[in-house]
Amino acid sequence: MVYNEKKVELLRQRYPEGTRICLDHMEDLCPVESGTNGTIIGVDDIGSVMVKWDNGRTLNLLPDEDKF
């Protein structure tokens, strides 16, 4: 899902760079394992939350689909 500029800015405020998170569940063909911790590195222009996972992966989160 692609968000408008206002929604993307709200996501950036809610999930600032450096925020630590824990993944509950990810909807993806090759998901990051539930329970994995990570650090938010930003929110891109389409509203994906970019994460550097502690296991080395960098798969983005979709706020309306993934639980964290």
mmCIF file of the N, C-alpha and C atoms, coordinates in Angstrom:
data_MODEL
# 
_entry.id   MODEL 
# 
loop_
_atom_site.group_PDB 
_atom_site.id 
_atom_site.type_symbol 
_atom_site.label_atom_id 
_atom_site.label_alt_id 
_atom_site.label_comp_id 
_atom_site.label_asym_id 
_atom_site.label_entity_id 
_atom_site.label_seq_id 
_atom_site.pdbx_PDB_ins_code 
_atom_site.Cartn_x 
_atom_site.Cartn_y 
_atom_site.Cartn_z 
_atom_site.occupancy 
_atom_site.B_iso_or_equiv 
_atom_site.pdbx_formal_charge 
_atom_site.auth_seq_id 
_atom_site.auth_comp_id 
_atom_site.auth_asym_id 
_atom_site.auth_atom_id 
_atom_site.pdbx_PDB_model_num 
ATOM 1   N N  . MET A 1 1  ? 0.842  -1.172  0.000  1.00 0.00 ? 1  MET A N  1 
ATOM 2   C CA . MET A 1 1  ? 0.000  0.000   0.000  1.00 0.00 ? 1  MET A CA 1 
ATOM 3   C C  . MET A 1 1  ? 0.892  1.242   0.000  1.00 0.00 ? 1  MET A C  1 
ATOM 4   N N  . VAL A 1 2  ? 0.562  2.196   -0.847 1.00 0.00 ? 2  VAL A N  1 
ATOM 5   C CA . VAL A 1 2  ? 1.297  3.455   -0.929 1.00 0.00 ? 2  VAL A CA 1 
ATOM 6   C C  . VAL A 1 2  ? 0.489  4.523   -0.203 1.00 0.00 ? 2  VAL A C  1 
ATOM 7   N N  . TYR A 1 3  ? 1.163  5.276   0.669  1.00 0.00 ? 3  TYR A N  1 
ATOM 8   C CA . TYR A 1 3  ? 0.512  6.310   1.452  1.00 0.00 ? 3  TYR A CA 1 
ATOM 9   C C  . TYR A 1 3  ? 0.718  7.681   0.831  1.00 0.00 ? 3  TYR A C  1 
ATOM 10  N N  . ASN A 1 4  ? -0.162 8.619   1.194  1.00 0.00 ? 4  ASN A N  1 
ATOM 11  C CA . ASN A 1 4  ? 0.046  9.998   0.762  1.00 0.00 ? 4  ASN A CA 1 
ATOM 12  C C  . ASN A 1 4  ? 1.113  10.651  1.641  1.00 0.00 ? 4  ASN A C  1 
ATOM 13  N N  . GLU A 1 5  ? 1.544  11.854  1.253  1.00 0.00 ? 5  GLU A N  1 
ATOM 14  C CA . GLU A 1 5  ? 2.636  12.536  1.964  1.00 0.00 ? 5  GLU A CA 1 
ATOM 15  C C  . GLU A 1 5  ? 2.346  12.740  3.447  1.00 0.00 ? 5  GLU A C  1 
ATOM 16  N N  . LYS A 1 6  ? 1.113  13.095  3.774  1.00 0.00 ? 6  LYS A N  1 
ATOM 17  C CA . LYS A 1 6  ? 0.747  13.355  5.168  1.00 0.00 ? 6  LYS A CA 1 
ATOM 18  C C  . LYS A 1 6  ? 0.881  12.079  6.008  1.00 0.00 ? 6  LYS A C  1 
ATOM 19  N N  . LYS A 1 7  ? 0.409  10.965  5.482  1.00 0.00 ? 7  LYS A N  1 
ATOM 20  C CA . LYS A 1 7  ? 0.491  9.684   6.196  1.00 0.00 ? 7  LYS A CA 1 
ATOM 21  C C  . LYS A 1 7  ? 1.955  9.261   6.376  1.00 0.00 ? 7  LYS A C  1 
ATOM 22  N N  . VAL A 1 8  ? 2.774  9.462   5.347  1.00 0.00 ? 8  VAL A N  1 
ATOM 23  C CA . VAL A 1 8  ? 4.196  9.121   5.445  1.00 0.00 ? 8  VAL A CA 1 
ATOM 24  C C  . VAL A 1 8  ? 4.854  9.971   6.529  1.00 0.00 ? 8  VAL A C  1 
ATOM 25  N N  . GLU A 1 9  ? 4.543  11.253  6.582  1.00 0.00 ? 9  GLU A N  1 
ATOM 26  C CA . GLU A 1 9  ? 5.131  12.121  7.606  1.00 0.00 ? 9  GLU A CA 1 
ATOM 27  C C  . GLU A 1 9  ? 4.701  11.686  9.008  1.00 0.00 ? 9  GLU A C  1 
ATOM 28  N N  . LEU A 1 10 ? 3.445  11.279  9.169  1.00 0.00 ? 10 LEU A N  1 
ATOM 29  C CA . LEU A 1 10 ? 2.984  10.779  10.472 1.00 0.00 ? 10 LEU A CA 1 
ATOM 30  C C  . LEU A 1 10 ? 3.737  9.514   10.871 1.00 0.00 ? 10 LEU A C  1 
ATOM 31  N N  . LEU A 1 11 ? 3.983  8.624   9.903  1.00 0.00 ? 11 LEU A N  1 
ATOM 32  C CA . LEU A 1 11 ? 4.761  7.414   10.184 1.00 0.00 ? 11 LEU A CA 1 
ATOM 33  C C  . LEU A 1 11 ? 6.180  7.765   10.604 1.00 0.00 ? 11 LEU A C  1 
ATOM 34  N N  . ARG A 1 12 ? 6.770  8.767   9.954  1.00 0.00 ? 12 ARG A N  1 
ATOM 35  C CA . ARG A 1 12 ? 8.135  9.185   10.301 1.00 0.00 ? 12 ARG A CA 1 
ATOM 36  C C  . ARG A 1 12 ? 8.200  9.739   11.719 1.00 0.00 ? 12 ARG A C  1 
ATOM 37  N N  . GLN A 1 13 ? 7.148  10.438  12.130 1.00 0.00 ? 13 GLN A N  1 
ATOM 38  C CA . GLN A 1 13 ? 7.104  10.962  13.496 1.00 0.00 ? 13 GLN A CA 1 
ATOM 39  C C  . GLN A 1 13 ? 6.897  9.838   14.508 1.00 0.00 ? 13 GLN A C  1 
ATOM 40  N N  . ARG A 1 14 ? 6.065  8.882   14.160 1.00 0.00 ? 14 ARG A N  1 
ATOM 41  C CA . ARG A 1 14 ? 5.762  7.775   15.070 1.00 0.00 ? 14 ARG A CA 1 
ATOM 42  C C  . ARG A 1 14 ? 6.928  6.804   15.217 1.00 0.00 ? 14 ARG A C  1 
ATOM 43  N N  . TYR A 1 15 ? 7.689  6.610   14.125 1.00 0.00 ? 15 TYR A N  1 
ATOM 44  C CA . TYR A 1 15 ? 8.791  5.648   14.108 1.00 0.00 ? 15 TYR A CA 1 
ATOM 45  C C  . TYR A 1 15 ? 10.092 6.339   13.727 1.00 0.00 ? 15 TYR A C  1 
ATOM 46  N N  . PRO A 1 16 ? 10.642 7.167   14.618 1.00 0.00 ? 16 PRO A N  1 
ATOM 47  C CA . PRO A 1 16 ? 11.887 7.870   14.294 1.00 0.00 ? 16 PRO A CA 1 
ATOM 48  C C  . PRO A 1 16 ? 13.083 6.917   14.200 1.00 0.00 ? 16 PRO A C  1 
ATOM 49  N N  . GLU A 1 17 ? 14.072 7.340   13.443 1.00 0.00 ? 17 GLU A N  1 
ATOM 50  C CA . GLU A 1 17 ? 15.310 6.581   13.301 1.00 0.00 ? 17 GLU A CA 1 
ATOM 51  C C  . GLU A 1 17 ? 15.898 6.271   14.673 1.00 0.00 ? 17 GLU A C  1 
ATOM 52  N N  . GLY A 1 18 ? 16.328 5.036   14.841 1.00 0.00 ? 18 GLY A N  1 
ATOM 53  C CA . GLY A 1 18 ? 16.926 4.612   16.105 1.00 0.00 ? 18 GLY A CA 1 
ATOM 54  C C  . GLY A 1 18 ? 15.965 3.911   17.042 1.00 0.00 ? 18 GLY A C  1 
ATOM 55  N N  . THR A 1 19 ? 14.662 3.948   16.735 1.00 0.00 ? 19 THR A N  1 
ATOM 56  C CA . THR A 1 19 ? 13.673 3.276   17.576 1.00 0.00 ? 19 THR A CA 1 
ATOM 57  C C  . THR A 1 19 ? 13.891 1.769   17.518 1.00 0.00 ? 19 THR A C  1 
ATOM 58  N N  . ARG A 1 20 ? 13.898 1.127   18.674 1.00 0.00 ? 20 ARG A N  1 
ATOM 59  C CA . ARG A 1 20 ? 14.053 -0.326  18.749 1.00 0.00 ? 20 ARG A CA 1 
ATOM 60  C C  . ARG A 1 20 ? 12.669 -0.967  18.726 1.00 0.00 ? 20 ARG A C  1 
ATOM 61  N N  . ILE A 1 21 ? 12.541 -2.058  17.968 1.00 0.00 ? 21 ILE A N  1 
ATOM 62  C CA . ILE A 1 21 ? 11.269 -2.761  17.864 1.00 0.00 ? 21 ILE A CA 1 
ATOM 63  C C  . ILE A 1 21 ? 11.504 -4.265  17.971 1.00 0.00 ? 21 ILE A C  1 
ATOM 64  N N  . CYS A 1 22 ? 10.406 -4.990  18.199 1.00 0.00 ? 22 CYS A N  1 
ATOM 65  C CA . CYS A 1 22 ? 10.410 -6.449  18.185 1.00 0.00 ? 22 CYS A CA 1 
ATOM 66  C C  . CYS A 1 22 ? 9.294  -6.892  17.242 1.00 0.00 ? 22 CYS A C  1 
ATOM 67  N N  . LEU A 1 23 ? 9.598  -7.787  16.333 1.00 0.00 ? 23 LEU A N  1 
ATOM 68  C CA . LEU A 1 23 ? 8.629  -8.272  15.362 1.00 0.00 ? 23 LEU A CA 1 
ATOM 69  C C  . LEU A 1 23 ? 7.726  -9.334  15.981 1.00 0.00 ? 23 LEU A C  1 
ATOM 70  N N  . ASP A 1 24 ? 6.420  -9.146  15.832 1.00 0.00 ? 24 ASP A N  1 
ATOM 71  C CA . ASP A 1 24 ? 5.455  -10.163 16.255 1.00 0.00 ? 24 ASP A CA 1 
ATOM 72  C C  . ASP A 1 24 ? 5.120  -11.097 15.093 1.00 0.00 ? 24 ASP A C  1 
ATOM 73  N N  . HIS A 1 25 ? 4.834  -10.494 13.919 1.00 0.00 ? 25 HIS A N  1 
ATOM 74  C CA . HIS A 1 25 ? 4.458  -11.302 12.745 1.00 0.00 ? 25 HIS A CA 1 
ATOM 75  C C  . HIS A 1 25 ? 4.649  -10.473 11.489 1.00 0.00 ? 25 HIS A C  1 
ATOM 76  N N  . MET A 1 26 ? 5.196  -11.110 10.443 1.00 0.00 ? 26 MET A N  1 
ATOM 77  C CA . MET A 1 26 ? 5.406  -10.429 9.173  1.00 0.00 ? 26 MET A CA 1 
ATOM 78  C C  . MET A 1 26 ? 4.728  -11.202 8.052  1.00 0.00 ? 26 MET A C  1 
ATOM 79  N N  . GLU A 1 27 ? 3.974  -10.482 7.213  1.00 0.00 ? 27 GLU A N  1 
ATOM 80  C CA . GLU A 1 27 ? 3.352  -11.066 6.029  1.00 0.00 ? 27 GLU A CA 1 
ATOM 81  C C  . GLU A 1 27 ? 4.338  -10.937 4.874  1.00 0.00 ? 27 GLU A C  1 
ATOM 82  N N  . ASP A 1 28 ? 5.058  -12.006 4.576  1.00 0.00 ? 28 ASP A N  1 
ATOM 83  C CA . ASP A 1 28 ? 6.046  -11.987 3.502  1.00 0.00 ? 28 ASP A CA 1 
ATOM 84  C C  . ASP A 1 28 ? 6.336  -13.422 3.086  1.00 0.00 ? 28 ASP A C  1 
ATOM 85  N N  . LEU A 1 29 ? 6.781  -13.617 1.856  1.00 0.00 ? 29 LEU A N  1 
ATOM 86  C CA . LEU A 1 29 ? 7.132  -14.961 1.396  1.00 0.00 ? 29 LEU A CA 1 
ATOM 87  C C  . LEU A 1 29 ? 8.344  -15.523 2.127  1.00 0.00 ? 29 LEU A C  1 
ATOM 88  N N  . CYS A 1 30 ? 9.250  -14.641 2.525  1.00 0.00 ? 30 CYS A N  1 
ATOM 89  C CA . CYS A 1 30 ? 10.450 -15.036 3.265  1.00 0.00 ? 30 CYS A CA 1 
ATOM 90  C C  . CYS A 1 30 ? 10.613 -14.073 4.440  1.00 0.00 ? 30 CYS A C  1 
ATOM 91  N N  . PRO A 1 31 ? 9.747  -14.200 5.449  1.00 0.00 ? 31 PRO A N  1 
ATOM 92  C CA . PRO A 1 31 ? 9.695  -13.211 6.532  1.00 0.00 ? 31 PRO A CA 1 
ATOM 93  C C  . PRO A 1 31 ? 10.884 -13.294 7.485  1.00 0.00 ? 31 PRO A C  1 
ATOM 94  N N  . VAL A 1 32 ? 11.089 -12.188 8.183  1.00 0.00 ? 32 VAL A N  1 
ATOM 95  C CA . VAL A 1 32 ? 11.993 -12.186 9.332  1.00 0.00 ? 32 VAL A CA 1 
ATOM 96  C C  . VAL A 1 32 ? 11.280 -12.992 10.414 1.00 0.00 ? 32 VAL A C  1 
ATOM 97  N N  . GLU A 1 33 ? 12.029 -13.760 11.176 1.00 0.00 ? 33 GLU A N  1 
ATOM 98  C CA . GLU A 1 33 ? 11.443 -14.626 12.204 1.00 0.00 ? 33 GLU A CA 1 
ATOM 99  C C  . GLU A 1 33 ? 10.773 -13.809 13.315 1.00 0.00 ? 33 GLU A C  1 
ATOM 100 N N  . SER A 1 34 ? 9.581  -14.224 13.709 1.00 0.00 ? 34 SER A N  1 
ATOM 101 C CA . SER A 1 34 ? 8.880  -13.577 14.823 1.00 0.00 ? 34 SER A CA 1 
ATOM 102 C C  . SER A 1 34 ? 9.761  -13.581 16.059 1.00 0.00 ? 34 SER A C  1 
ATOM 103 N N  . GLY A 1 35 ? 9.724  -12.482 16.813 1.00 0.00 ? 35 GLY A N  1 
ATOM 104 C CA . GLY A 1 35 ? 10.546 -12.346 18.004 1.00 0.00 ? 35 GLY A CA 1 
ATOM 105 C C  . GLY A 1 35 ? 11.884 -11.676 17.756 1.00 0.00 ? 35 GLY A C  1 
ATOM 106 N N  . THR A 1 36 ? 12.207 -11.436 16.474 1.00 0.00 ? 36 THR A N  1 
ATOM 107 C CA . THR A 1 36 ? 13.473 -10.780 16.142 1.00 0.00 ? 36 THR A CA 1 
ATOM 108 C C  . THR A 1 36 ? 13.392 -9.295  16.476 1.00 0.00 ? 36 THR A C  1 
ATOM 109 N N  . ASN A 1 37 ? 14.442 -8.766  17.067 1.00 0.00 ? 37 ASN A N  1 
ATOM 110 C CA . ASN A 1 37 ? 14.526 -7.341  17.381 1.00 0.00 ? 37 ASN A CA 1 
ATOM 111 C C  . ASN A 1 37 ? 15.258 -6.622  16.260 1.00 0.00 ? 37 ASN A C  1 
ATOM 112 N N  . GLY A 1 38 ? 15.003 -5.311  16.160 1.00 0.00 ? 38 GLY A N  1 
ATOM 113 C CA . GLY A 1 38 ? 15.675 -4.517  15.145 1.00 0.00 ? 38 GLY A CA 1 
ATOM 114 C C  . GLY A 1 38 ? 15.639 -3.044  15.481 1.00 0.00 ? 38 GLY A C  1 
ATOM 115 N N  . THR A 1 39 ? 16.327 -2.262  14.659 1.00 0.00 ? 39 THR A N  1 
ATOM 116 C CA . THR A 1 39 ? 16.404 -0.817  14.823 1.00 0.00 ? 39 THR A CA 1 
ATOM 117 C C  . THR A 1 39 ? 15.861 -0.152  13.568 1.00 0.00 ? 39 THR A C  1 
ATOM 118 N N  . ILE A 1 40 ? 14.924 0.773   13.756 1.00 0.00 ? 40 ILE A N  1 
ATOM 119 C CA . ILE A 1 40 ? 14.365 1.496   12.624 1.00 0.00 ? 40 ILE A CA 1 
ATOM 120 C C  . ILE A 1 40 ? 15.425 2.444   12.071 1.00 0.00 ? 40 ILE A C  1 
ATOM 121 N N  . ILE A 1 41 ? 15.613 2.382   10.745 1.00 0.00 ? 41 ILE A N  1 
ATOM 122 C CA . ILE A 1 41 ? 16.576 3.264   10.094 1.00 0.00 ? 41 ILE A CA 1 
ATOM 123 C C  . ILE A 1 41 ? 15.881 4.341   9.268  1.00 0.00 ? 41 ILE A C  1 
ATOM 124 N N  . GLY A 1 42 ? 14.546 4.314   9.228  1.00 0.00 ? 42 GLY A N  1 
ATOM 125 C CA . GLY A 1 42 ? 13.798 5.352   8.530  1.00 0.00 ? 42 GLY A CA 1 
ATOM 126 C C  . GLY A 1 42 ? 12.475 4.848   7.996  1.00 0.00 ? 42 GLY A C  1 
ATOM 127 N N  . VAL A 1 43 ? 11.737 5.770   7.381  1.00 0.00 ? 43 VAL A N  1 
ATOM 128 C CA . VAL A 1 43 ? 10.489 5.452   6.686  1.00 0.00 ? 43 VAL A CA 1 
ATOM 129 C C  . VAL A 1 43 ? 10.656 5.979   5.270  1.00 0.00 ? 43 VAL A C  1 
ATOM 130 N N  . ASP A 1 44 ? 10.466 5.106   4.275  1.00 0.00 ? 44 ASP A N  1 
ATOM 131 C CA . ASP A 1 44 ? 10.672 5.558   2.897  1.00 0.00 ? 44 ASP A CA 1 
ATOM 132 C C  . ASP A 1 44 ? 9.458  6.331   2.385  1.00 0.00 ? 44 ASP A C  1 
ATOM 133 N N  . ASP A 1 45 ? 9.537  6.809   1.153  1.00 0.00 ? 45 ASP A N  1 
ATOM 134 C CA . ASP A 1 45 ? 8.507  7.681   0.600  1.00 0.00 ? 45 ASP A CA 1 
ATOM 135 C C  . ASP A 1 45 ? 7.182  6.985   0.322  1.00 0.00 ? 45 ASP A C  1 
ATOM 136 N N  . ILE A 1 46 ? 7.148  5.658   0.354  1.00 0.00 ? 46 ILE A N  1 
ATOM 137 C CA . ILE A 1 46 ? 5.878  4.960   0.150  1.00 0.00 ? 46 ILE A CA 1 
ATOM 138 C C  . ILE A 1 46 ? 5.295  4.449   1.471  1.00 0.00 ? 46 ILE A C  1 
ATOM 139 N N  . GLY A 1 47 ? 5.954  4.749   2.584  1.00 0.00 ? 47 GLY A N  1 
ATOM 140 C CA . GLY A 1 47 ? 5.420  4.390   3.892  1.00 0.00 ? 47 GLY A CA 1 
ATOM 141 C C  . GLY A 1 47 ? 5.912  3.080   4.469  1.00 0.00 ? 47 GLY A C  1 
ATOM 142 N N  . SER A 1 48 ? 6.930  2.477   3.870  1.00 0.00 ? 48 SER A N  1 
ATOM 143 C CA . SER A 1 48 ? 7.532  1.271   4.441  1.00 0.00 ? 48 SER A CA 1 
ATOM 144 C C  . SER A 1 48 ? 8.480  1.682   5.555  1.00 0.00 ? 48 SER A C  1 
ATOM 145 N N  . VAL A 1 49 ? 8.435  0.945   6.666  1.00 0.00 ? 49 VAL A N  1 
ATOM 146 C CA . VAL A 1 49 ? 9.345  1.201   7.780  1.00 0.00 ? 49 VAL A CA 1 
ATOM 147 C C  . VAL A 1 49 ? 10.600 0.374   7.532  1.00 0.00 ? 49 VAL A C  1 
ATOM 148 N N  . MET A 1 50 ? 11.721 1.058   7.349  1.00 0.00 ? 50 MET A N  1 
ATOM 149 C CA . MET A 1 50 ? 12.987 0.390   7.052  1.00 0.00 ? 50 MET A CA 1 
ATOM 150 C C  . MET A 1 50 ? 13.652 -0.013  8.361  1.00 0.00 ? 50 MET A C  1 
ATOM 151 N N  . VAL A 1 51 ? 14.035 -1.301  8.455  1.00 0.00 ? 51 VAL A N  1 
ATOM 152 C CA . VAL A 1 51 ? 14.578 -1.848  9.702  1.00 0.00 ? 51 VAL A CA 1 
ATOM 153 C C  . VAL A 1 51 ? 15.875 -2.585  9.432  1.00 0.00 ? 51 VAL A C  1 
ATOM 154 N N  . LYS A 1 52 ? 16.849 -2.375  10.304 1.00 0.00 ? 52 LYS A N  1 
ATOM 155 C CA . LYS A 1 52 ? 18.069 -3.202  10.316 1.00 0.00 ? 52 LYS A CA 1 
ATOM 156 C C  . LYS A 1 52 ? 17.853 -4.202  11.441 1.00 0.00 ? 52 LYS A C  1 
ATOM 157 N N  . TRP A 1 53 ? 17.561 -5.421  11.061 1.00 0.00 ? 53 TRP A N  1 
ATOM 158 C CA . TRP A 1 53 ? 17.276 -6.463  12.042 1.00 0.00 ? 53 TRP A CA 1 
ATOM 159 C C  . TRP A 1 53 ? 18.560 -6.936  12.701 1.00 0.00 ? 53 TRP A C  1 
ATOM 160 N N  . ASP A 1 54 ? 18.461 -7.341  13.954 1.00 0.00 ? 54 ASP A N  1 
ATOM 161 C CA . ASP A 1 54 ? 19.628 -7.813  14.709 1.00 0.00 ? 54 ASP A CA 1 
ATOM 162 C C  . ASP A 1 54 ? 20.251 -9.070  14.101 1.00 0.00 ? 54 ASP A C  1 
ATOM 163 N N  . ASN A 1 55 ? 19.481 -9.797  13.275 1.00 0.00 ? 55 ASN A N  1 
ATOM 164 C CA . ASN A 1 55 ? 20.016 -11.002 12.629 1.00 0.00 ? 55 ASN A CA 1 
ATOM 165 C C  . ASN A 1 55 ? 20.707 -10.681 11.301 1.00 0.00 ? 55 ASN A C  1 
ATOM 166 N N  . GLY A 1 56 ? 20.844 -9.381  10.972 1.00 0.00 ? 56 GLY A N  1 
ATOM 167 C CA . GLY A 1 56 ? 21.553 -8.977  9.770  1.00 0.00 ? 56 GLY A CA 1 
ATOM 168 C C  . GLY A 1 56 ? 20.678 -8.648  8.578  1.00 0.00 ? 56 GLY A C  1 
ATOM 169 N N  . ARG A 1 57 ? 19.410 -8.986  8.646  1.00 0.00 ? 57 ARG A N  1 
ATOM 170 C CA . ARG A 1 57 ? 18.515 -8.700  7.524  1.00 0.00 ? 57 ARG A CA 1 
ATOM 171 C C  . ARG A 1 57 ? 18.086 -7.236  7.533  1.00 0.00 ? 57 ARG A C  1 
ATOM 172 N N  . THR A 1 58 ? 17.552 -6.771  6.403  1.00 0.00 ? 58 THR A N  1 
ATOM 173 C CA . THR A 1 58 ? 17.098 -5.383  6.295  1.00 0.00 ? 58 THR A CA 1 
ATOM 174 C C  . THR A 1 58 ? 15.717 -5.285  5.645  1.00 0.00 ? 58 THR A C  1 
ATOM 175 N N  . LEU A 1 59 ? 14.902 -6.296  5.787  1.00 0.00 ? 59 LEU A N  1 
ATOM 176 C CA . LEU A 1 59 ? 13.572 -6.323  5.179  1.00 0.00 ? 59 LEU A CA 1 
ATOM 177 C C  . LEU A 1 59 ? 12.662 -5.281  5.823  1.00 0.00 ? 59 LEU A C  1 
ATOM 178 N N  . ASN A 1 60 ? 11.977 -4.476  4.995  1.00 0.00 ? 60 ASN A N  1 
ATOM 179 C CA . ASN A 1 60 ? 11.092 -3.420  5.485  1.00 0.00 ? 60 ASN A CA 1 
ATOM 180 C C  . ASN A 1 60 ? 9.788  -3.974  6.044  1.00 0.00 ? 60 ASN A C  1 
ATOM 181 N N  . LEU A 1 61 ? 9.179  -3.187  6.932  1.00 0.00 ? 61 LEU A N  1 
ATOM 182 C CA . LEU A 1 61 ? 7.868  -3.501  7.488  1.00 0.00 ? 61 LEU A CA 1 
ATOM 183 C C  . LEU A 1 61 ? 6.794  -2.703  6.777  1.00 0.00 ? 61 LEU A C  1 
ATOM 184 N N  . LEU A 1 62 ? 5.612  -3.290  6.643  1.00 0.00 ? 62 LEU A N  1 
ATOM 185 C CA . LEU A 1 62 ? 4.444  -2.590  6.140  1.00 0.00 ? 62 LEU A CA 1 
ATOM 186 C C  . LEU A 1 62 ? 3.517  -2.369  7.338  1.00 0.00 ? 62 LEU A C  1 
ATOM 187 N N  . PRO A 1 63 ? 3.380  -1.136  7.818  1.00 0.00 ? 63 PRO A N  1 
ATOM 188 C CA . PRO A 1 63 ? 2.652  -0.866  9.060  1.00 0.00 ? 63 PRO A CA 1 
ATOM 189 C C  . PRO A 1 63 ? 1.228  -1.411  9.117  1.00 0.00 ? 63 PRO A C  1 
ATOM 190 N N  . ASP A 1 64 ? 0.526  -1.478  7.984  1.00 0.00 ? 64 ASP A N  1 
ATOM 191 C CA . ASP A 1 64 ? -0.856 -1.979  8.006  1.00 0.00 ? 64 ASP A CA 1 
ATOM 192 C C  . ASP A 1 64 ? -0.957 -3.493  7.878  1.00 0.00 ? 64 ASP A C  1 
ATOM 193 N N  . GLU A 1 65 ? 0.159  -4.167  7.596  1.00 0.00 ? 65 GLU A N  1 
ATOM 194 C CA . GLU A 1 65 ? 0.141  -5.614  7.414  1.00 0.00 ? 65 GLU A CA 1 
ATOM 195 C C  . GLU A 1 65 ? 0.956  -6.370  8.460  1.00 0.00 ? 65 GLU A C  1 
ATOM 196 N N  . ASP A 1 66 ? 2.098  -5.823  8.828  1.00 0.00 ? 66 ASP A N  1 
ATOM 197 C CA . ASP A 1 66 ? 2.987  -6.494  9.745  1.00 0.00 ? 66 ASP A CA 1 
ATOM 198 C C  . ASP A 1 66 ? 2.732  -6.036  11.183 1.00 0.00 ? 66 ASP A C  1 
ATOM 199 N N  . LYS A 1 67 ? 2.953  -6.928  12.128 1.00 0.00 ? 67 LYS A N  1 
ATOM 200 C CA . LYS A 1 67 ? 2.734  -6.615  13.550 1.00 0.00 ? 67 LYS A CA 1 
ATOM 201 C C  . LYS A 1 67 ? 4.080  -6.522  14.263 1.00 0.00 ? 67 LYS A C  1 
ATOM 202 N N  . PHE A 1 68 ? 4.297  -5.394  14.927 1.00 0.00 ? 68 PHE A N  1 
ATOM 203 C CA . PHE A 1 68 ? 5.569  -5.181  15.617 1.00 0.00 ? 68 PHE A CA 1 
ATOM 204 C C  . PHE A 1 68 ? 5.365  -4.253  16.783 1.00 0.00 ? 68 PHE A C  1 
# 
